[in-house]
Amino acid sequence: MDKKLQQFRESIDNIDAALVFMLAERFKVTQAVGEYKAKNNLPPADNAREKEQIARLRQLASDANLDPEFSEKFLRFIIDEVIRHHEQIRHEAR
């Protein structure tokens, strides 16, 4: 394999590993949030917070020269998964 291509791929692999570990940490925290919400009878979703986070992430993406549409789709996927987990926790707490 071409040495330069191999170096690129190793960097991509390292970045992918970092992303997976960061997502794992994020979901640990959101799991705790879901448990807190269930114990305190708070709704699984917070539309105002979601809108703020999406706007914030779109701005960060723009600042980083990343497509804001892509970043919004990515965050929307994560938010939807978190809400699904929160609903599951709430259901299990009943």
PyMOL Python script that loads the backbone (N, CA, C, O; Angstrom):
from pymol import cmd

cmd.read_pdbstr("""\
ATOM      1  N   MET A   1       0.853  -1.178   0.000  1.00  0.00           N
ATOM      2  CA  MET A   1       0.000   0.000   0.000  1.00  0.00           C
ATOM      3  C   MET A   1       0.897   1.239   0.000  1.00  0.00           C
ATOM      4  O   MET A   1       1.982   1.243   0.581  1.00  0.00           O
ATOM      5  N   ASP A   2       0.427   2.257  -0.648  1.00  0.00           N
ATOM      6  CA  ASP A   2       1.101   3.544  -0.693  1.00  0.00           C
ATOM      7  C   ASP A   2       1.306   4.069   0.731  1.00  0.00           C
ATOM      8  O   ASP A   2       0.360   4.088   1.518  1.00  0.00           O
ATOM      9  N   LYS A   3       2.518   4.493   1.070  1.00  0.00           N
ATOM     10  CA  LYS A   3       2.854   4.931   2.430  1.00  0.00           C
ATOM     11  C   LYS A   3       2.018   6.152   2.855  1.00  0.00           C
ATOM     12  O   LYS A   3       1.534   6.211   3.986  1.00  0.00           O
ATOM     13  N   LYS A   4       1.856   7.098   1.969  1.00  0.00           N
ATOM     14  CA  LYS A   4       1.084   8.300   2.298  1.00  0.00           C
ATOM     15  C   LYS A   4      -0.380   7.940   2.577  1.00  0.00           C
ATOM     16  O   LYS A   4      -0.971   8.430   3.539  1.00  0.00           O
ATOM     17  N   LEU A   5      -0.953   7.092   1.740  1.00  0.00           N
ATOM     18  CA  LEU A   5      -2.331   6.648   1.945  1.00  0.00           C
ATOM     19  C   LEU A   5      -2.463   5.917   3.278  1.00  0.00           C
ATOM     20  O   LEU A   5      -3.453   6.091   3.988  1.00  0.00           O
ATOM     21  N   GLN A   6      -1.479   5.109   3.614  1.00  0.00           N
ATOM     22  CA  GLN A   6      -1.493   4.400   4.883  1.00  0.00           C
ATOM     23  C   GLN A   6      -1.476   5.388   6.055  1.00  0.00           C
ATOM     24  O   GLN A   6      -2.177   5.187   7.047  1.00  0.00           O
ATOM     25  N   GLN A   7      -0.689   6.438   5.943  1.00  0.00           N
ATOM     26  CA  GLN A   7      -0.639   7.453   7.000  1.00  0.00           C
ATOM     27  C   GLN A   7      -1.991   8.150   7.147  1.00  0.00           C
ATOM     28  O   GLN A   7      -2.461   8.371   8.263  1.00  0.00           O
ATOM     29  N   PHE A   8      -2.610   8.493   6.023  1.00  0.00           N
ATOM     30  CA  PHE A   8      -3.945   9.104   6.075  1.00  0.00           C
ATOM     31  C   PHE A   8      -4.930   8.177   6.776  1.00  0.00           C
ATOM     32  O   PHE A   8      -5.699   8.601   7.639  1.00  0.00           O
ATOM     33  N   ARG A   9      -4.894   6.915   6.392  1.00  0.00           N
ATOM     34  CA  ARG A   9      -5.834   5.948   6.974  1.00  0.00           C
ATOM     35  C   ARG A   9      -5.596   5.744   8.458  1.00  0.00           C
ATOM     36  O   ARG A   9      -6.552   5.577   9.215  1.00  0.00           O
ATOM     37  N   GLU A  10      -4.354   5.753   8.886  1.00  0.00           N
ATOM     38  CA  GLU A  10      -4.056   5.629  10.320  1.00  0.00           C
ATOM     39  C   GLU A  10      -4.609   6.827  11.081  1.00  0.00           C
ATOM     40  O   GLU A  10      -5.146   6.672  12.178  1.00  0.00           O
ATOM     41  N   SER A  11      -4.484   8.001  10.515  1.00  0.00           N
ATOM     42  CA  SER A  11      -5.045   9.197  11.153  1.00  0.00           C
ATOM     43  C   SER A  11      -6.563   9.105  11.237  1.00  0.00           C
ATOM     44  O   SER A  11      -7.156   9.431  12.265  1.00  0.00           O
ATOM     45  N   ILE A  12      -7.185   8.660  10.154  1.00  0.00           N
ATOM     46  CA  ILE A  12      -8.641   8.487  10.155  1.00  0.00           C
ATOM     47  C   ILE A  12      -9.051   7.471  11.214  1.00  0.00           C
ATOM     48  O   ILE A  12     -10.024   7.685  11.938  1.00  0.00           O
ATOM     49  N   ASP A  13      -8.319   6.375  11.306  1.00  0.00           N
ATOM     50  CA  ASP A  13      -8.621   5.358  12.315  1.00  0.00           C
ATOM     51  C   ASP A  13      -8.516   5.930  13.727  1.00  0.00           C
ATOM     52  O   ASP A  13      -9.356   5.636  14.577  1.00  0.00           O
ATOM     53  N   ASN A  14      -7.502   6.734  13.980  1.00  0.00           N
ATOM     54  CA  ASN A  14      -7.334   7.366  15.293  1.00  0.00           C
ATOM     55  C   ASN A  14      -8.480   8.322  15.595  1.00  0.00           C
ATOM     56  O   ASN A  14      -8.995   8.347  16.713  1.00  0.00           O
ATOM     57  N   ILE A  15      -8.874   9.100  14.610  1.00  0.00           N
ATOM     58  CA  ILE A  15      -9.985  10.042  14.786  1.00  0.00           C
ATOM     59  C   ILE A  15     -11.277   9.274  15.052  1.00  0.00           C
ATOM     60  O   ILE A  15     -12.054   9.643  15.933  1.00  0.00           O
ATOM     61  N   ASP A  16     -11.505   8.202  14.286  1.00  0.00           N
ATOM     62  CA  ASP A  16     -12.707   7.387  14.503  1.00  0.00           C
ATOM     63  C   ASP A  16     -12.736   6.822  15.920  1.00  0.00           C
ATOM     64  O   ASP A  16     -13.786   6.812  16.563  1.00  0.00           O
ATOM     65  N   ALA A  17     -11.596   6.354  16.406  1.00  0.00           N
ATOM     66  CA  ALA A  17     -11.533   5.824  17.768  1.00  0.00           C
ATOM     67  C   ALA A  17     -11.866   6.918  18.784  1.00  0.00           C
ATOM     68  O   ALA A  17     -12.611   6.678  19.734  1.00  0.00           O
ATOM     69  N   ALA A  18     -11.321   8.101  18.587  1.00  0.00           N
ATOM     70  CA  ALA A  18     -11.602   9.217  19.493  1.00  0.00           C
ATOM     71  C   ALA A  18     -13.095   9.568  19.470  1.00  0.00           C
ATOM     72  O   ALA A  18     -13.687   9.834  20.515  1.00  0.00           O
ATOM     73  N   LEU A  19     -13.690   9.569  18.295  1.00  0.00           N
ATOM     74  CA  LEU A  19     -15.126   9.865  18.181  1.00  0.00           C
ATOM     75  C   LEU A  19     -15.963   8.841  18.944  1.00  0.00           C
ATOM     76  O   LEU A  19     -16.912   9.205  19.639  1.00  0.00           O
ATOM     77  N   VAL A  20     -15.616   7.575  18.815  1.00  0.00           N
ATOM     78  CA  VAL A  20     -16.370   6.522  19.503  1.00  0.00           C
ATOM     79  C   VAL A  20     -16.273   6.712  21.014  1.00  0.00           C
ATOM     80  O   VAL A  20     -17.283   6.624  21.713  1.00  0.00           O
ATOM     81  N   PHE A  21     -15.072   6.971  21.524  1.00  0.00           N
ATOM     82  CA  PHE A  21     -14.914   7.162  22.961  1.00  0.00           C
ATOM     83  C   PHE A  21     -15.617   8.427  23.446  1.00  0.00           C
ATOM     84  O   PHE A  21     -16.168   8.444  24.547  1.00  0.00           O
ATOM     85  N   MET A  22     -15.604   9.474  22.643  1.00  0.00           N
ATOM     86  CA  MET A  22     -16.304  10.710  23.018  1.00  0.00           C
ATOM     87  C   MET A  22     -17.820  10.493  23.031  1.00  0.00           C
ATOM     88  O   MET A  22     -18.515  10.982  23.921  1.00  0.00           O
ATOM     89  N   LEU A  23     -18.323   9.761  22.043  1.00  0.00           N
ATOM     90  CA  LEU A  23     -19.754   9.452  22.039  1.00  0.00           C
ATOM     91  C   LEU A  23     -20.127   8.587  23.235  1.00  0.00           C
ATOM     92  O   LEU A  23     -21.186   8.778  23.833  1.00  0.00           O
ATOM     93  N   ALA A  24     -19.276   7.649  23.583  1.00  0.00           N
ATOM     94  CA  ALA A  24     -19.540   6.807  24.761  1.00  0.00           C
ATOM     95  C   ALA A  24     -19.636   7.665  26.020  1.00  0.00           C
ATOM     96  O   ALA A  24     -20.538   7.470  26.834  1.00  0.00           O
ATOM     97  N   GLU A  25     -18.722   8.603  26.182  1.00  0.00           N
ATOM     98  CA  GLU A  25     -18.758   9.506  27.346  1.00  0.00           C
ATOM     99  C   GLU A  25     -20.016  10.364  27.327  1.00  0.00           C
ATOM    100  O   GLU A  25     -20.651  10.569  28.361  1.00  0.00           O
ATOM    101  N   ARG A  26     -20.372  10.862  26.151  1.00  0.00           N
ATOM    102  CA  ARG A  26     -21.573  11.691  26.030  1.00  0.00           C
ATOM    103  C   ARG A  26     -22.805  10.895  26.443  1.00  0.00           C
ATOM    104  O   ARG A  26     -23.662  11.400  27.169  1.00  0.00           O
ATOM    105  N   PHE A  27     -22.891   9.645  25.979  1.00  0.00           N
ATOM    106  CA  PHE A  27     -24.056   8.832  26.310  1.00  0.00           C
ATOM    107  C   PHE A  27     -24.074   8.420  27.776  1.00  0.00           C
ATOM    108  O   PHE A  27     -25.154   8.199  28.324  1.00  0.00           O
ATOM    109  N   LYS A  28     -22.939   8.310  28.423  1.00  0.00           N
ATOM    110  CA  LYS A  28     -22.924   8.059  29.866  1.00  0.00           C
ATOM    111  C   LYS A  28     -23.585   9.223  30.599  1.00  0.00           C
ATOM    112  O   LYS A  28     -24.380   9.023  31.518  1.00  0.00           O
ATOM    113  N   VAL A  29     -23.248  10.432  30.181  1.00  0.00           N
ATOM    114  CA  VAL A  29     -23.817  11.617  30.826  1.00  0.00           C
ATOM    115  C   VAL A  29     -25.311  11.729  30.518  1.00  0.00           C
ATOM    116  O   VAL A  29     -26.113  12.004  31.410  1.00  0.00           O
ATOM    117  N   THR A  30     -25.682  11.516  29.252  1.00  0.00           N
ATOM    118  CA  THR A  30     -27.100  11.625  28.913  1.00  0.00           C
ATOM    119  C   THR A  30     -27.920  10.520  29.577  1.00  0.00           C
ATOM    120  O   THR A  30     -29.108  10.705  29.843  1.00  0.00           O
ATOM    121  N   GLN A  31     -27.296   9.377  29.846  1.00  0.00           N
ATOM    122  CA  GLN A  31     -27.982   8.319  30.597  1.00  0.00           C
ATOM    123  C   GLN A  31     -28.296   8.822  32.006  1.00  0.00           C
ATOM    124  O   GLN A  31     -29.396   8.604  32.514  1.00  0.00           O
ATOM    125  N   ALA A  32     -27.345   9.484  32.626  1.00  0.00           N
ATOM    126  CA  ALA A  32     -27.563  10.055  33.961  1.00  0.00           C
ATOM    127  C   ALA A  32     -28.645  11.132  33.916  1.00  0.00           C
ATOM    128  O   ALA A  32     -29.466  11.232  34.828  1.00  0.00           O
ATOM    129  N   VAL A  33     -28.643  11.928  32.864  1.00  0.00           N
ATOM    130  CA  VAL A  33     -29.688  12.948  32.693  1.00  0.00           C
ATOM    131  C   VAL A  33     -31.054  12.268  32.589  1.00  0.00           C
ATOM    132  O   VAL A  33     -32.017  12.707  33.217  1.00  0.00           O
ATOM    133  N   GLY A  34     -31.138  11.204  31.801  1.00  0.00           N
ATOM    134  CA  GLY A  34     -32.402  10.477  31.657  1.00  0.00           C
ATOM    135  C   GLY A  34     -32.903   9.931  32.978  1.00  0.00           C
ATOM    136  O   GLY A  34     -34.098   9.996  33.268  1.00  0.00           O
ATOM    137  N   GLU A  35     -31.993   9.389  33.786  1.00  0.00           N
ATOM    138  CA  GLU A  35     -32.372   8.881  35.104  1.00  0.00           C
ATOM    139  C   GLU A  35     -32.849  10.019  36.006  1.00  0.00           C
ATOM    140  O   GLU A  35     -33.829   9.871  36.736  1.00  0.00           O
ATOM    141  N   TYR A  36     -32.153  11.149  35.949  1.00  0.00           N
ATOM    142  CA  TYR A  36     -32.551  12.320  36.744  1.00  0.00           C
ATOM    143  C   TYR A  36     -33.939  12.794  36.320  1.00  0.00           C
ATOM    144  O   TYR A  36     -34.793  13.070  37.162  1.00  0.00           O
ATOM    145  N   LYS A  37     -34.157  12.887  35.004  1.00  0.00           N
ATOM    146  CA  LYS A  37     -35.455  13.332  34.504  1.00  0.00           C
ATOM    147  C   LYS A  37     -36.567  12.377  34.945  1.00  0.00           C
ATOM    148  O   LYS A  37     -37.640  12.821  35.356  1.00  0.00           O
ATOM    149  N   ALA A  38     -36.314  11.080  34.863  1.00  0.00           N
ATOM    150  CA  ALA A  38     -37.331  10.102  35.257  1.00  0.00           C
ATOM    151  C   ALA A  38     -37.664  10.234  36.738  1.00  0.00           C
ATOM    152  O   ALA A  38     -38.837  10.204  37.113  1.00  0.00           O
ATOM    153  N   LYS A  39     -36.644  10.380  37.584  1.00  0.00           N
ATOM    154  CA  LYS A  39     -36.863  10.503  39.027  1.00  0.00           C
ATOM    155  C   LYS A  39     -37.598  11.782  39.396  1.00  0.00           C
ATOM    156  O   LYS A  39     -38.328  11.827  40.385  1.00  0.00           O
ATOM    157  N   ASN A  40     -37.398  12.825  38.591  1.00  0.00           N
ATOM    158  CA  ASN A  40     -37.998  14.125  38.894  1.00  0.00           C
ATOM    159  C   ASN A  40     -39.191  14.450  37.990  1.00  0.00           C
ATOM    160  O   ASN A  40     -39.623  15.599  37.892  1.00  0.00           O
ATOM    161  N   ASN A  41     -39.708  13.411  37.336  1.00  0.00           N
ATOM    162  CA  ASN A  41     -40.894  13.535  36.493  1.00  0.00           C
ATOM    163  C   ASN A  41     -40.770  14.658  35.457  1.00  0.00           C
ATOM    164  O   ASN A  41     -41.712  15.415  35.226  1.00  0.00           O
ATOM    165  N   LEU A  42     -39.592  14.746  34.843  1.00  0.00           N
ATOM    166  CA  LEU A  42     -39.359  15.727  33.790  1.00  0.00           C
ATOM    167  C   LEU A  42     -39.516  15.042  32.434  1.00  0.00           C
ATOM    168  O   LEU A  42     -39.236  13.849  32.313  1.00  0.00           O
ATOM    169  N   PRO A  43     -39.953  15.771  31.426  1.00  0.00           N
ATOM    170  CA  PRO A  43     -40.156  15.141  30.110  1.00  0.00           C
ATOM    171  C   PRO A  43     -38.837  14.686  29.493  1.00  0.00           C
ATOM    172  O   PRO A  43     -37.794  15.293  29.734  1.00  0.00           O
ATOM    173  N   PRO A  44     -38.882  13.620  28.701  1.00  0.00           N
ATOM    174  CA  PRO A  44     -37.664  13.101  28.063  1.00  0.00           C
ATOM    175  C   PRO A  44     -37.033  14.098  27.088  1.00  0.00           C
ATOM    176  O   PRO A  44     -35.811  14.129  26.944  1.00  0.00           O
ATOM    177  N   ALA A  45     -37.842  14.899  26.430  1.00  0.00           N
ATOM    178  CA  ALA A  45     -37.339  15.851  25.428  1.00  0.00           C
ATOM    179  C   ALA A  45     -37.500  17.280  25.931  1.00  0.00           C
ATOM    180  O   ALA A  45     -38.400  17.579  26.715  1.00  0.00           O
ATOM    181  N   ASP A  46     -36.624  18.147  25.472  1.00  0.00           N
ATOM    182  CA  ASP A  46     -36.669  19.575  25.781  1.00  0.00           C
ATOM    183  C   ASP A  46     -36.448  20.323  24.464  1.00  0.00           C
ATOM    184  O   ASP A  46     -35.313  20.574  24.058  1.00  0.00           O
ATOM    185  N   ASN A  47     -37.551  20.669  23.812  1.00  0.00           N
ATOM    186  CA  ASN A  47     -37.472  21.272  22.477  1.00  0.00           C
ATOM    187  C   ASN A  47     -36.667  22.567  22.451  1.00  0.00           C
ATOM    188  O   ASN A  47     -35.927  22.817  21.499  1.00  0.00           O
ATOM    189  N   ALA A  48     -36.802  23.385  23.478  1.00  0.00           N
ATOM    190  CA  ALA A  48     -36.060  24.651  23.516  1.00  0.00           C
ATOM    191  C   ALA A  48     -34.556  24.373  23.595  1.00  0.00           C
ATOM    192  O   ALA A  48     -33.769  25.003  22.888  1.00  0.00           O
ATOM    193  N   ARG A  49     -34.167  23.449  24.439  1.00  0.00           N
ATOM    194  CA  ARG A  49     -32.747  23.070  24.570  1.00  0.00           C
ATOM    195  C   ARG A  49     -32.219  22.491  23.260  1.00  0.00           C
ATOM    196  O   ARG A  49     -31.102  22.804  22.848  1.00  0.00           O
ATOM    197  N   GLU A  50     -33.016  21.649  22.607  1.00  0.00           N
ATOM    198  CA  GLU A  50     -32.603  21.061  21.335  1.00  0.00           C
ATOM    199  C   GLU A  50     -32.342  22.140  20.288  1.00  0.00           C
ATOM    200  O   GLU A  50     -31.339  22.093  19.576  1.00  0.00           O
ATOM    201  N   LYS A  51     -33.243  23.104  20.198  1.00  0.00           N
ATOM    202  CA  LYS A  51     -33.087  24.197  19.225  1.00  0.00           C
ATOM    203  C   LYS A  51     -31.814  24.993  19.514  1.00  0.00           C
ATOM    204  O   LYS A  51     -31.067  25.340  18.599  1.00  0.00           O
ATOM    205  N   GLU A  52     -31.576  25.279  20.800  1.00  0.00           N
ATOM    206  CA  GLU A  52     -30.364  26.009  21.183  1.00  0.00           C
ATOM    207  C   GLU A  52     -29.112  25.216  20.812  1.00  0.00           C
ATOM    208  O   GLU A  52     -28.150  25.778  20.289  1.00  0.00           O
ATOM    209  N   GLN A  53     -29.126  23.915  21.084  1.00  0.00           N
ATOM    210  CA  GLN A  53     -27.966  23.078  20.787  1.00  0.00           C
ATOM    211  C   GLN A  53     -27.712  22.972  19.287  1.00  0.00           C
ATOM    212  O   GLN A  53     -26.564  23.007  18.844  1.00  0.00           O
ATOM    213  N   ILE A  54     -28.769  22.846  18.517  1.00  0.00           N
ATOM    214  CA  ILE A  54     -28.618  22.765  17.069  1.00  0.00           C
ATOM    215  C   ILE A  54     -28.050  24.068  16.525  1.00  0.00           C
ATOM    216  O   ILE A  54     -27.142  24.052  15.694  1.00  0.00           O
ATOM    217  N   ALA A  55     -28.578  25.191  16.987  1.00  0.00           N
ATOM    218  CA  ALA A  55     -28.058  26.496  16.536  1.00  0.00           C
ATOM    219  C   ALA A  55     -26.588  26.646  16.931  1.00  0.00           C
ATOM    220  O   ALA A  55     -25.774  27.119  16.138  1.00  0.00           O
ATOM    221  N   ARG A  56     -26.254  26.243  18.153  1.00  0.00           N
ATOM    222  CA  ARG A  56     -24.872  26.335  18.624  1.00  0.00           C
ATOM    223  C   ARG A  56     -23.951  25.456  17.785  1.00  0.00           C
ATOM    224  O   ARG A  56     -22.871  25.884  17.379  1.00  0.00           O
ATOM    225  N   LEU A  57     -24.388  24.221  17.528  1.00  0.00           N
ATOM    226  CA  LEU A  57     -23.561  23.308  16.746  1.00  0.00           C
ATOM    227  C   LEU A  57     -23.415  23.774  15.301  1.00  0.00           C
ATOM    228  O   LEU A  57     -22.347  23.625  14.707  1.00  0.00           O
ATOM    229  N   ARG A  58     -24.479  24.336  14.733  1.00  0.00           N
ATOM    230  CA  ARG A  58     -24.386  24.858  13.363  1.00  0.00           C
ATOM    231  C   ARG A  58     -23.342  25.980  13.308  1.00  0.00           C
ATOM    232  O   ARG A  58     -22.573  26.065  12.351  1.00  0.00           O
ATOM    233  N   GLN A  59     -23.316  26.835  14.326  1.00  0.00           N
ATOM    234  CA  GLN A  59     -22.338  27.918  14.351  1.00  0.00           C
ATOM    235  C   GLN A  59     -20.925  27.368  14.508  1.00  0.00           C
ATOM    236  O   GLN A  59     -20.001  27.811  13.826  1.00  0.00           O
ATOM    237  N   LEU A  60     -20.761  26.399  15.410  1.00  0.00           N
ATOM    238  CA  LEU A  60     -19.453  25.768  15.574  1.00  0.00           C
ATOM    239  C   LEU A  60     -18.996  25.124  14.272  1.00  0.00           C
ATOM    240  O   LEU A  60     -17.828  25.235  13.898  1.00  0.00           O
ATOM    241  N   ALA A  61     -19.900  24.460  13.590  1.00  0.00           N
ATOM    242  CA  ALA A  61     -19.558  23.822  12.316  1.00  0.00           C
ATOM    243  C   ALA A  61     -19.119  24.862  11.300  1.00  0.00           C
ATOM    244  O   ALA A  61     -18.125  24.681  10.598  1.00  0.00           O
ATOM    245  N   SER A  62     -19.858  25.934  11.229  1.00  0.00           N
ATOM    246  CA  SER A  62     -19.514  27.000  10.298  1.00  0.00           C
ATOM    247  C   SER A  62     -18.138  27.570  10.616  1.00  0.00           C
ATOM    248  O   SER A  62     -17.331  27.807   9.717  1.00  0.00           O
ATOM    249  N   ASP A  63     -17.880  27.786  11.888  1.00  0.00           N
ATOM    250  CA  ASP A  63     -16.570  28.305  12.314  1.00  0.00           C
ATOM    251  C   ASP A  63     -15.437  27.335  11.963  1.00  0.00           C
ATOM    252  O   ASP A  63     -14.307  27.755  11.712  1.00  0.00           O
ATOM    253  N   ALA A  64     -15.747  26.044  11.947  1.00  0.00           N
ATOM    254  CA  ALA A  64     -14.744  25.018  11.670  1.00  0.00           C
ATOM    255  C   ALA A  64     -14.691  24.635  10.182  1.00  0.00           C
ATOM    256  O   ALA A  64     -14.000  23.691   9.801  1.00  0.00           O
ATOM    257  N   ASN A  65     -15.428  25.377   9.356  1.00  0.00           N
ATOM    258  CA  ASN A  65     -15.512  25.078   7.922  1.00  0.00           C
ATOM    259  C   ASN A  65     -16.078  23.684   7.650  1.00  0.00           C
ATOM    260  O   ASN A  65     -15.642  22.983   6.737  1.00  0.00           O
ATOM    261  N   LEU A  66     -17.050  23.309   8.461  1.00  0.00           N
ATOM    262  CA  LEU A  66     -17.779  22.056   8.284  1.00  0.00           C
ATOM    263  C   LEU A  66     -19.201  22.416   7.875  1.00  0.00           C
ATOM    264  O   LEU A  66     -19.757  23.398   8.367  1.00  0.00           O
ATOM    265  N   ASP A  67     -19.778  21.649   7.000  1.00  0.00           N
ATOM    266  CA  ASP A  67     -21.135  21.908   6.526  1.00  0.00           C
ATOM    267  C   ASP A  67     -22.120  21.908   7.698  1.00  0.00           C
ATOM    268  O   ASP A  67     -22.291  20.878   8.351  1.00  0.00           O
ATOM    269  N   PRO A  68     -22.777  23.054   7.979  1.00  0.00           N
ATOM    270  CA  PRO A  68     -23.741  23.110   9.083  1.00  0.00           C
ATOM    271  C   PRO A  68     -24.904  22.133   8.921  1.00  0.00           C
ATOM    272  O   PRO A  68     -25.432  21.632   9.914  1.00  0.00           O
ATOM    273  N   GLU A  69     -25.307  21.859   7.679  1.00  0.00           N
ATOM    274  CA  GLU A  69     -26.379  20.884   7.442  1.00  0.00           C
ATOM    275  C   GLU A  69     -25.963  19.502   7.928  1.00  0.00           C
ATOM    276  O   GLU A  69     -26.742  18.798   8.571  1.00  0.00           O
ATOM    277  N   PHE A  70     -24.732  19.122   7.615  1.00  0.00           N
ATOM    278  CA  PHE A  70     -24.218  17.829   8.067  1.00  0.00           C
ATOM    279  C   PHE A  70     -24.191  17.785   9.591  1.00  0.00           C
ATOM    280  O   PHE A  70     -24.625  16.801  10.191  1.00  0.00           O
ATOM    281  N   SER A  71     -23.687  18.838  10.217  1.00  0.00           N
ATOM    282  CA  SER A  71     -23.583  18.839  11.678  1.00  0.00           C
ATOM    283  C   SER A  71     -24.958  18.763  12.326  1.00  0.00           C
ATOM    284  O   SER A  71     -25.126  18.116  13.360  1.00  0.00           O
ATOM    285  N   GLU A  72     -25.943  19.425  11.718  1.00  0.00           N
ATOM    286  CA  GLU A  72     -27.296  19.369  12.270  1.00  0.00           C
ATOM    287  C   GLU A  72     -27.871  17.954  12.147  1.00  0.00           C
ATOM    288  O   GLU A  72     -28.493  17.456  13.086  1.00  0.00           O
ATOM    289  N   LYS A  73     -27.668  17.309  11.003  1.00  0.00           N
ATOM    290  CA  LYS A  73     -28.149  15.933  10.834  1.00  0.00           C
ATOM    291  C   LYS A  73     -27.489  15.002  11.841  1.00  0.00           C
ATOM    292  O   LYS A  73     -28.137  14.125  12.413  1.00  0.00           O
ATOM    293  N   PHE A  74     -26.197  15.203  12.048  1.00  0.00           N
ATOM    294  CA  PHE A  74     -25.450  14.382  12.997  1.00  0.00           C
ATOM    295  C   PHE A  74     -25.992  14.577  14.413  1.00  0.00           C
ATOM    296  O   PHE A  74     -26.247  13.603  15.121  1.00  0.00           O
ATOM    297  N   LEU A  75     -26.169  15.839  14.828  1.00  0.00           N
ATOM    298  CA  LEU A  75     -26.685  16.113  16.167  1.00  0.00           C
ATOM    299  C   LEU A  75     -28.121  15.636  16.300  1.00  0.00           C
ATOM    300  O   LEU A  75     -28.497  15.116  17.350  1.00  0.00           O
ATOM    301  N   ARG A  76     -28.931  15.799  15.264  1.00  0.00           N
ATOM    302  CA  ARG A  76     -30.324  15.355  15.316  1.00  0.00           C
ATOM    303  C   ARG A  76     -30.388  13.845  15.568  1.00  0.00           C
ATOM    304  O   ARG A  76     -31.216  13.367  16.343  1.00  0.00           O
ATOM    305  N   PHE A  77     -29.491  13.101  14.892  1.00  0.00           N
ATOM    306  CA  PHE A  77     -29.427  11.656  15.100  1.00  0.00           C
ATOM    307  C   PHE A  77     -29.107  11.343  16.563  1.00  0.00           C
ATOM    308  O   PHE A  77     -29.741  10.481  17.171  1.00  0.00           O
ATOM    309  N   ILE A  78     -28.130  12.042  17.120  1.00  0.00           N
ATOM    310  CA  ILE A  78     -27.733  11.818  18.513  1.00  0.00           C
ATOM    311  C   ILE A  78     -28.870  12.194  19.455  1.00  0.00           C
ATOM    312  O   ILE A  78     -29.189  11.440  20.374  1.00  0.00           O
ATOM    313  N   ILE A  79     -29.482  13.354  19.233  1.00  0.00           N
ATOM    314  CA  ILE A  79     -30.584  13.801  20.091  1.00  0.00           C
ATOM    315  C   ILE A  79     -31.732  12.796  20.061  1.00  0.00           C
ATOM    316  O   ILE A  79     -32.284  12.448  21.104  1.00  0.00           O
ATOM    317  N   ASP A  80     -32.085  12.336  18.877  1.00  0.00           N
ATOM    318  CA  ASP A  80     -33.179  11.364  18.766  1.00  0.00           C
ATOM    319  C   ASP A  80     -32.870  10.088  19.536  1.00  0.00           C
ATOM    320  O   ASP A  80     -33.751   9.513  20.177  1.00  0.00           O
ATOM    321  N   GLU A  81     -31.627   9.649  19.472  1.00  0.00           N
ATOM    322  CA  GLU A  81     -31.220   8.443  20.202  1.00  0.00           C
ATOM    323  C   GLU A  81     -31.267   8.692  21.719  1.00  0.00           C
ATOM    324  O   GLU A  81     -31.707   7.827  22.476  1.00  0.00           O
ATOM    325  N   VAL A  82     -30.821   9.853  22.151  1.00  0.00           N
ATOM    326  CA  VAL A  82     -30.862  10.197  23.577  1.00  0.00           C
ATOM    327  C   VAL A  82     -32.309  10.236  24.073  1.00  0.00           C
ATOM    328  O   VAL A  82     -32.612   9.711  25.145  1.00  0.00           O
ATOM    329  N   ILE A  83     -33.194  10.851  23.304  1.00  0.00           N
ATOM    330  CA  ILE A  83     -34.608  10.924  23.694  1.00  0.00           C
ATOM    331  C   ILE A  83     -35.207   9.520  23.786  1.00  0.00           C
ATOM    332  O   ILE A  83     -35.977   9.223  24.701  1.00  0.00           O
ATOM    333  N   ARG A  84     -34.852   8.671  22.843  1.00  0.00           N
ATOM    334  CA  ARG A  84     -35.330   7.285  22.878  1.00  0.00           C
ATOM    335  C   ARG A  84     -34.875   6.610  24.168  1.00  0.00           C
ATOM    336  O   ARG A  84     -35.652   5.902  24.808  1.00  0.00           O
ATOM    337  N   HIS A  85     -33.617   6.827  24.551  1.00  0.00           N
ATOM    338  CA  HIS A  85     -33.104   6.264  25.805  1.00  0.00           C
ATOM    339  C   HIS A  85     -33.844   6.844  27.005  1.00  0.00           C
ATOM    340  O   HIS A  85     -34.193   6.116  27.934  1.00  0.00           O
ATOM    341  N   HIS A  86     -34.083   8.148  26.986  1.00  0.00           N
ATOM    342  CA  HIS A  86     -34.783   8.791  28.098  1.00  0.00           C
ATOM    343  C   HIS A  86     -36.203   8.252  28.236  1.00  0.00           C
ATOM    344  O   HIS A  86     -36.682   8.027  29.348  1.00  0.00           O
ATOM    345  N   GLU A  87     -36.873   8.045  27.102  1.00  0.00           N
ATOM    346  CA  GLU A  87     -38.221   7.487  27.147  1.00  0.00           C
ATOM    347  C   GLU A  87     -38.201   6.062  27.707  1.00  0.00           C
ATOM    348  O   GLU A  87     -39.091   5.669  28.461  1.00  0.00           O
ATOM    349  N   GLN A  88     -37.178   5.298  27.328  1.00  0.00           N
ATOM    350  CA  GLN A  88     -37.038   3.929  27.829  1.00  0.00           C
ATOM    351  C   GLN A  88     -36.793   3.943  29.340  1.00  0.00           C
ATOM    352  O   GLN A  88     -37.391   3.150  30.067  1.00  0.00           O
ATOM    353  N   ILE A  89     -35.944   4.813  29.806  1.00  0.00           N
ATOM    354  CA  ILE A  89     -35.673   4.933  31.255  1.00  0.00           C
ATOM    355  C   ILE A  89     -36.938   5.320  31.985  1.00  0.00           C
ATOM    356  O   ILE A  89     -37.252   4.756  33.034  1.00  0.00           O
ATOM    357  N   ARG A  90     -37.665   6.275  31.443  1.00  0.00           N
ATOM    358  CA  ARG A  90     -38.916   6.738  32.064  1.00  0.00           C
ATOM    359  C   ARG A  90     -39.917   5.594  32.144  1.00  0.00           C
ATOM    360  O   ARG A  90     -40.595   5.424  33.157  1.00  0.00           O
ATOM    361  N   HIS A  91     -40.007   4.817  31.081  1.00  0.00           N
ATOM    362  CA  HIS A  91     -40.938   3.683  31.051  1.00  0.00           C
ATOM    363  C   HIS A  91     -40.534   2.636  32.092  1.00  0.00           C
ATOM    364  O   HIS A  91     -41.389   2.077  32.779  1.00  0.00           O
ATOM    365  N   GLU A  92     -39.240   2.375  32.206  1.00  0.00           N
ATOM    366  CA  GLU A  92     -38.747   1.377  33.163  1.00  0.00           C
ATOM    367  C   GLU A  92     -38.918   1.847  34.607  1.00  0.00           C
ATOM    368  O   GLU A  92     -39.031   1.022  35.514  1.00  0.00           O
ATOM    369  N   ALA A  93     -38.938   3.161  34.829  1.00  0.00           N
ATOM    370  CA  ALA A  93     -39.047   3.710  36.184  1.00  0.00           C
ATOM    371  C   ALA A  93     -40.480   3.615  36.721  1.00  0.00           C
ATOM    372  O   ALA A  93     -40.710   3.744  37.924  1.00  0.00           O
ATOM    373  N   ARG A  94     -41.421   3.391  35.833  1.00  0.00           N
ATOM    374  CA  ARG A  94     -42.841   3.345  36.281  1.00  0.00           C
ATOM    375  C   ARG A  94     -43.176   2.066  36.971  1.00  0.00           C
ATOM    376  O   ARG A  94     -44.314   1.876  37.400  1.00  0.00           O
TER     377      ARG A  94
END
""", "prot")
cmd.dss("prot")
cmd.show_as("cartoon", "prot")
cmd.util.cbc("prot")
cmd.orient("prot")
